[in-house]
């Protein structure tokens, strides 16, 4: 399982760390992929039928989901039946040699399988056990089903999003990816503590609460009887200087000229210096928004790109997916790499001047190969 780590590269940061991934779908697997990108050796344990994400469309010629292959690249995968003694014994052996166990079962399921936290600590007292769930390990909704849209809804992530009267779902799924990053961050922090104090950890990370943790400002506004409303705040469409606008050709552009210096540069460059003093109009700035909308709708996106090229005003085109990888800056950073029928996007961590290295494809293991794994 070991692999050479480039000196100074991002895949040397967690070299030698052994991670067991008992998660499915997106959040848990993305969290462990982040750890793998930093050099950890990840074994993903799936049930006999495999992670249901394997069948999530679009499917490749081999019948395997493109998303599954992307989010599990860089890992070794083995299928174990944890309802059978043989499968449980194999997992016990892996746990005894692991540094991290990340799982995304509903609370109580792992314990029913014989791997509750006390049992895990008996097998490996220095284990970092991260339980990534929808609503947390306690509370009346601990066992409730959910997905990204429900975590966003309950955690406050949809209350002031989108135009008009209808909240807008974000894409890609915010709670899933954010919770994965939260879980990876907590895991690395626990590993750091273990290095200093020699003790393992139990980490309770929930997707809904990851969204909730971002809501302190909005909750404070609500407590002060002025809750954020859709398209009425400075960051959700209420400010003319911070919006997405449609151009004459139907393409869109994003304007983020919040600071006065950026707003002034924008106004002067598009020939509307009289707008500079209007930036402080009360929110929502309906009249000013209408004026900017009319101006940008008077010409195509290419025109405005040419007008504002080189102007320091936080203006960018809304790129289509087939344009993103072709953007000169994105190409210069080298994170987007086509791999056969897939397009891989590497972890955006450059360490000591070294760019991220590519991931190996998913490696399928047989159960009889496990005794030789992590034997060093």
N, C-alpha and C positions, 0 to 999 in steps of 0.2 A: 504493500500500500504506500510505502514512503516514496517520495519523489524529490528530485533535486530542486532546491529553491534558489532562485537567482539572488545573488548578493545584493541587498538593498532593494529588491523588488517587493511589490505588495504581497506576493505569495510566499514571502519569507517571514511575515509578521507573526503568523500563528503556526509556523512550522512545528510539527510534532504533536500538535493538539488533535485529539481523537474525538470525533463527534458522531453520536448516534442520532439519526433523524427518524422519528416515528410520526412524522406529520404527513399530511396529504393536501392536495389541491395547490394553492398558491402561497399563502402567508408563511407557513412553516418552511416549506422547501426553499422559498426565496431567502429566508433568514439563514438557513444553513448553507445556501449557495454563497451568500456574503462571507460566511466564515471560511468556506472552501476557497473563495477568491483570495483570501488573506493567508492561505497556506494550510488550513486545517484539513485533516483527512476525514472525509465524511462517508459513513455507511448509512444508507437509507434502508430502513426495514419496512417492507410492505406486506399486506396480507396476501394469502394465496392468489386472490383475484387481481392483485396489483392495486396501485393508487388509482382511484376513479379518474384522476386527471389524465391518465393514459388515453382515455377515450373522448377527451374534450376536443371538439372540432376547432380548427381543421386537422384532419388526419393525413399522415403521409402514406406513401405506397406500402409501407410496412404495417399500416394500421395503427401506428402510434401517433399520439397528439404532438403537434409541433410545439405547443406550449409546454407540454411535459418534458420534451427533450431539451428545451431551452432552459427551464428553471432547475433541471436536475443535472445539467452538464457539469462535469468535474467531480461527480460522486460515483460511488459504487452502490449498487442496489441489489438487495437480496429479499426473497419472499419467505416469510416464516409464518406458520400458523400458531399464533400465541394461545389458541384454545387447546392446543395439544402439548403434551409434556415435552416432546422433542423440540418443538419450537421455543417453548419457554426456557428450556435448558440452554439452547443456543444463544438466546438473548441474554440470559444471566451471565454467560461467559463473556459476551461483548461488553456488558455493563461493567463488569469487574475490571476491564482494561480501558474503559472510556474515560475521557475528561468531561464530556458534555453529553447530556441527553436532552434533546428538544422534541417535544411532542405536542400534538394539537387535538388530543382526544377531548370529548366533553368531560367535565369534572366527574370523577368517580369511575370512569371506564377503565383506566389503567390500574386502579386499585382492584377492581373486580377481576382483572386478568392476573392478579398476583404481584403487581409491580407498583403498589402504592409508595409514597415517599419514604415511609419507614423501611419497607423492603429494599428500596433502592439504596438507602444509606447503609443498610446491613451488608449489601453487596459491595459498596464502594463509598466510604464515608467522605471522600473528597470530590464526589461527583457534583457537577453543576447541572441541576435539573431545571430546565426552563419549560414551564407549562404555558403554551400559547393558546388561549381560548377566545370565544366570542365575547363573553360578558364577565369573565373572571371566575375564580375558584370558589367564591362564596356569594351569598346574596340570593334573593328570590328568583333571579333569572339565570343563575349559574348554569343550569342544565338546558336552557332554551336554545332552540336552533336559530341560526342567523347567517347572513351573508353581508357583504360590504355595504349594500344599500341600507340594511337595517341598522348596522353599527353606526353608519353616518347619520341616520335619522335620529336614533336615540341619543347619540353623543353630541348633537348640536351641529353636525357638519352640513346639514341641508337647510337649516332654518332661515338663513339669509342668502342662499345661493340662487343664482339664475335671475332671469328677467321676469317681469310681470308677476302673476299670481302663482306660478308653478315652480317648485324647487327643481333644480337641475342636477342629475347624477353626474358625478365626475368620471372621467375615463382617462387613463386606466384607473382601476379601483383604489381609491386613496387609503381607506382603512387597512386593506390587505397589505399594501406595500409599506405603509407607515408603521404598522404593527410589526412587520418583519424586521424593519430597521431597528425599532425599539427593542425587540427580542434579542437581536444580534448585539446591540449596544449593551444591554443588561448582562448578556452572557459573557462578553469580553470583560466587563467590569467585575463580574464575579470571579472570573479567572485571575484577574489582577489581584483581587483580595486573597484568593487562595494561595497565590505566590507569596504573599506577605504573611498570611496568618495560618495557612495550611488547612483551611476548612472549606467544605463544599457549600452549596447553596441551593435553596428552592426559590425559583423565580416565578411569580404569578403575573403574567402579562396578558392583557385583554385587548382585543381589537377595538371594541367600543370605547374603552377608557383611553386608548391612545388618541382617539379623536376628541374625547372629552377634555383631555389634558391641554388641548389647544384653545379651549373656550373661555379661559379666565377673563379675557377682555370683554367678550360678549356677555358673559354672565354678570360681570360688573356693570355693564351698561344696562342690562335688564334690571338689576337690583336698584339702579338709579332711575328707574322708570323711563328709560329711553333705549329699549332693546334694538339691536341692529335689524334693519328691514332691507328686503331685496332692492337692489339698485338705489339705495339711499345713503350708503356709507362710502368713505373715501376709497376703500379697497374692493368694493363689490359692484361698482358701476355708477355710484352717485357722483363721482368726480369726472369732469370732462377730460382731465389730464391723465386719467387712468381707466381706459376702456378698450374694448375691441370694436373696431369700426369696419363697416362694409364699404368697399370701393366700387367704382362704376362697373367693373367687370365681374362683380359678384365675389371677388376675392376679399379676404379680411386682413386687417393690420392691427397689431397691438401697440398701444401707446401707453407708456409708463412714466410720463414726465411729471412726477410728483414734486420734485424739488423745483423751486422757482427758477434756478439757472437752466434746468432742462426745459421747463415750460416756455421760458423766454426764447430759448434757442429754437424750439418748435414753431412758436408763433411767428417769429421773425423770418424763419426759413420758408414758411408757407405763405408769406405775404400778409399776415394778419397781426401786426404789432399792437394793434388796439386791444387784442385779447389778453395781453400780458396782465393787465390790472384786474382782469375778471377772474383770476384763479381763486380768489378768496370769496367768491360768491357762495351763499349758503347752499348746503346739500339738501336734496339732490339738485344738481346744477342743470335743470332741464333745458333752460334757454341756451346756455353755452354748449351743452351737449348737442342740441339740435343744430347749432351753427357749425360745429366741428363735423357732425355727420354730413351736413349738406356739402361742406367743402370737400371732404374725402370721397364723397359719392360723385363728385364732378369729374373724376379721372380714374383710370385704372391703377391697380396696385403697382405696376412697373413704373408708372410716372412718379408716384410718391416715393418709391424706393430711390429713384434717380434724384429727386429733389432733396431727400433727407440723407442721402449717402454721405457719410463722414460728419454729419451733424450730431453733436453729443446731446441727444434728446430722448433716448430710450424708445426708439421706434423700430419695430421689427415686423416682417411679414408673418402671417400665420401659415406655416408651411404644411403642405400635404405630406402624408407619410412617404410617398415616393420622392419627395424633394429633400427630406431631412438629411438622409445619408449623403446627399450630393452637395450639401452646403460646405463652402470652403473651410470654415472654421471647424466644423464637425469632422471633416476629412483630415484636417491637420492634426487633430487630437487622436485619431486612430482608434476610437472605441467601438465603432460600428464595423463589424466584419462579417461579410457573407460566408456561410459555411454550407455549401451544397444548396439544399432547398430552404435553409434557415438563414435568418439574419441575426447574428449574435451581437449583443451590446455588452461590453465588458464593464466590470465594476469601475466607477469613476474615481479611482484612487491612484495617484501617481506618487511614488515613494522615492525620495532622494534622487529625483530626476529620471527614474525608470518608469516607463509606461507599463500598463497592465499586460500580462501575458494571456494568450488564448486559453480557453477551457477545453479539456478533453471531453469526448462524447460520454454519455451515460454508460457506465460499465456494469453489465449484469453479472452477478455472482450466483453460484449455486451454494446451497446450504453446506455441502461437504467441503467447500473451500474455506469456511469460516475459521476452523481451528488454526490455520496458518496465518490468519489476519492479525495484525497488531501483536505479533509474538515477540518482537524486539523490545 
